[in-house]
Amino acid sequence: MRQRRRLGLSGALALIVAGVLVSVLAYEGWTWPKVAALARDRPLTTAFIERYRHQQRARGQSDRVDWRWVPYGRIAVSLKRAVLVAEDANFFSHRGFDFAEIDKAIREAIEEAEAPRGASTITQQLAKNLWLSASRNPYRKLKEVILTWQLERALSKRRILELYLNVVELGPGVFGVEAASRRYFGKPAADLGDDEAAQLAASLPNPTTWHPGAASRAYQRRVATIRQRMDRVDIPRRQVGAALSVRPSAAPQLGRGVKLFTATY
């Protein structure tokens, strides 16, 4: 009798677990991002923008953000190079995951007895910025891996880099290189020089406190490091693309009378 009860309880527990798993999979399937659509469409918002706005509302402050879309060809080559050497110098040669960099980070962590530094590629960072949180829990990382795999197979490298440069946070409430360039330097992203580009790229690990004009010594050291790398690291111009190859387009209509990409909102 006891054995039957145990079997009955085990069976019920297994059914409950199976039901939960099916529900989770069904929810993820229903809400999973339409990655391939980004080959032609611009995101209406991002997870990081919504997180910033939520935090601002919780503080009783304005949740307006400065986010301006700019075509790939209207972003200075110097800025593309600065971001690549700062975040992912092997971007054009890997398929979403830089295993050599991951191995290097693990070896350094073992030698220094510290937690491994981040070795995320630009594609991984794009997936996180668009759809995920900043958490490092295993489930979120698994979703990041799947989304990164999809991005690399659905989009060109040029498109992935264009999306990243347009959605990344570069200061409190400042998203995308066009908004950041105009905020900090009073000029469009197409007109940035090497030194200005290095200042923006240096913001990426910690945009809330590291941005042009910040007095942080750590930030200034990172600016100098990136500027040196820009002179040393060889990223062919044919890969990065000409700076002014695309004319600026008119503000896109996104439905319901909302224009998100050419002004603050």
N, C-alpha and C positions, 0 to 999 in steps of 0.2 A: 504493500500500500504506500509506504513512504517513498519507495523508488518511483512509483507511478506519479506521486505528487511532485517529486523532484523533476521527473521528466516533463510533467505538465507545466511546472513553473519555468523550466528551461525553455520549453517550446514557446510559452507566452512571451518570455523575455526576448527570445530570438525574433519573434514576430514584431514586437515593439521596436527593436533595433532596426529590423528591416524596413519597417514603416517609416521610421525617422530618416533613414538613409534615402529611401525613395522620395520622401518629401523634400529633403535637401537638394537632391539631384534635380527634381522637377522644378524647384524654385530657381536653382542656378541656370538651368536650361531656359527657363522663361525670361529671366532677367539678364542673361549673358549678353555682353556688348556685341553689336554688329560690326565686327572689326573691318570686314571687307568694304563696308560703306565709306570708310575714311579715305579710300582711294580717290573718291570724288567729292565727298562732303566734308564740311568743317564741323568740329564738335560745337554744340550749342553751349556747353559748359564743361567743367571738369570736376573730378572729385576734390582736388585741392582748392579750387575756387570755392566750391560749396562748403568745404570745411572752414576756409577763412571767413566766409560770410556768416556761417553759423556761430563761430567764435566771436565775431564782432557783435552780432545781435545779442549773444549771451552777456556781453560786457555793457550792453546798452549803448553801443556806438554804431556809427554808420557802417553799413555793409557794402558800400559802393567799392567797386574795383576798377582799376584802369587796365583794360585789355584791348589791344588793337591788333587785328590780323594784318599780316603783310606777306605778299608772295615771296617765294624762295629767292627769286632773282632780285628782289629789292632789299636783300640783307647783305651787308658788306662781306666780302670774302674774309677779311680780317676777323670779323666776329665769328664766322663759321669755324675758321681755323682755331681761334682762341677756345671756343667751346669744345671742339674735338680734342685738342691737346690736353685740356683740363679734365675732361670727363671720359673720353673714349677714343684714344688715338688709333685704335684698330677697327673703328666702326665700319669702314668700307670693306674689311677683309673677313669679318666674322659673320655668323648667321644668327645673331641675337645674344650669344653667350660667349664671353671671352675667357675660355678655359685656362689659357696661359696666365691671364691676370688673376683669375681665381686661385690658381695654384700658387702664384707669387704671394698673394695676400695671406694664404694659409701658412706658407713657410715663414713669412715675416711674423705672423702672430705666434707661431711656435717658438721662434728664436727670441722674441721679446716678451713671451709669456703674457700676451694681451689678447683681448677679443679681436678677431680678424676685422680689418678695415673693409669698407664696402668696395665691391668690385663689379658693381652693376654697370651694364652697358647703357648707352643712350636709349636703345629700344626698350630695355627693362624699365628705365626711368620714365619713359613715355607711357608705358602700360600703367605704372603706378600713379603717375600724375593724372591720367585720364579717368581711371576707373577704381583705384584702390586707395587704401589708407597708408599712413606711414608706418604702421605696425610691422613687426618682423615675425609675427606668429606663423607657424608652418603652413596653415591653411591659406593664409593670404599669399605666402611665397609660392605655393603651388599654383594659385590662380595667376600670379605674375608670370610664372614659367609658361603656362599654357597661352596666355595672352601675348607674351613675347614671341612665342613660336608662330602664332597666327599673324601677328603684325609683319614678321619677316617674310612670310609666305604670301601675304595678301598685298603688301605695299612695296614700292621701290625704296631704296636707301634714301634717295633724294626726298621722297615724300615723308618718310619717317623723320628725317632731320628737319624738314620744314614744319611738321606738326610739333616736334619737340621745341624748336625755337619759338614757336608761337604760343605755347601753353605754359612753359616753365615759369616758376615764380622767381622774380628778380628784385624783390623788395616787398615791404609790407603793402599788400593790396595791389602790387604791380605784377602783371602777368604778360609774358611775351617780350621779345627783344625790341619791338617797335615802341611799346609803351615805356619800357625802361630807358631806351635811348632818348626819347623825348623828355622823360621825367628828369633824368640826371644830366643830360648833355645838351638838351634843347635842339636836337637835330634828329632826323630819321635814321633808322638802322642802316640804310644804304650808305650813309656818309661817315660812319665811324672809322677812326684810325686804329692802329694796332694797340696803342696804350689804352684807349677808351674801351676797346674790345676786351682786353685783358681784365680791366676793372669789372666789367659786367660778368665775364666768365667766372671770375673769382667769387662772385656772389652765390653761385649755385649750391654749395654745400650747406649754407646757412643764410638764406636770403632775408630773414627777419632782422639780422644785425649786421651782416656783411653786404655792403653795397657801396657804390661810388660815394665818396664823401665821408665814409665811416672812419673813425680814428683807430680802430682796432689794429694792433701790431700784427696779430695773426693774419688778419685780412690783407694787410699791406705786404706781408711776406708771401702770401699766396699770389697776389697780383704780380709780384716780381718773378716768382717761379714760373707762372704761366707765360709771362712776357719772354722769359729766356727759352722756354720750350717752343714758343712760336718760331724762334729763330733756328732752333736745332731740329725739330721734328719735320720730316718731309711728308707732307700731304699734298699730292699732285693737284694742281688747279683744275684739271679736267674732271676730277672727282668732286671737288667742292662746288664748282660751277661759277660762271661769271656773275659779278655782283649786280649788274643792271640789265640782265637779259630779259626781264619781264616788266612790262609797264604796270603801274598800279591800277587796279581795277576799281570800279565803282563799288560802293558799299552794298553787300549782298542782302537781299530781303530774306529773312529767316522765318517768316510766318508770324501771324498775330501782331504785326506792326513792330516787331522787335529788331533792332540792329545792334548786334553785340560786338562787332569787330572793328569799328572805326571810331569809337568814342568810349568814354567812361560810362559805366551804368551802375 
